[in-house]
């Protein structure tokens, strides 16, 4: 009796979690390079430890 109660479920494609990416989204490397270019154009000094800091 219990075997007769199996109902086939429709197979659907899983959706990705979270907000979908924009088609023209920048990568993290592109975003960082743009940030550094903006800082350089603004004449801001680097902060950090190392040569030239």
N, C-alpha and C positions, 0 to 999 in steps of 0.2 A: 504494500500500500504506500509506504513512504517513498518508494522509488518512482512512483507515478507522478509525484508532485514537483519534479524538476522542470522548471520553465526556462527555456533558452533566452538569455539576455542579448540585446542588440550590441554588437561590437562597435565601439566608438573610439576615435583617436583621443589620446590623453592630451589635455591642454597643459601648456607650460605654466609654472607658478609665477606669480608676480605680474608686474606691468610689462607689456610687450615693448621691445626695443623699437626706436624710431629707425626708419631706413637710412637716414643721414647722420646717425649718432657717431660721435667721435670715439676713438679708442682712448684708453687711459694714457697711452704714450702721446697721442695727438693733443689731448687736453693739457698734459704737462708741458709739452713744447710750446703751446699757445700761451700758457701762463708765464713761462720763462721769457718768451718774446715780449709780452706786455710789460713785464717787470723791467726788462732791459730797456725798452723804449721809454719807460717812465723814469729811468735813471735811479732806480732803487738798488741799494747795496744788498749783497747776499748776506744772510745770517747763517752761521754754522761754524763748525770746527774744521779746520783744514787750510790748505794753501789758498791764499787770496781772500780769506774771510775778513 
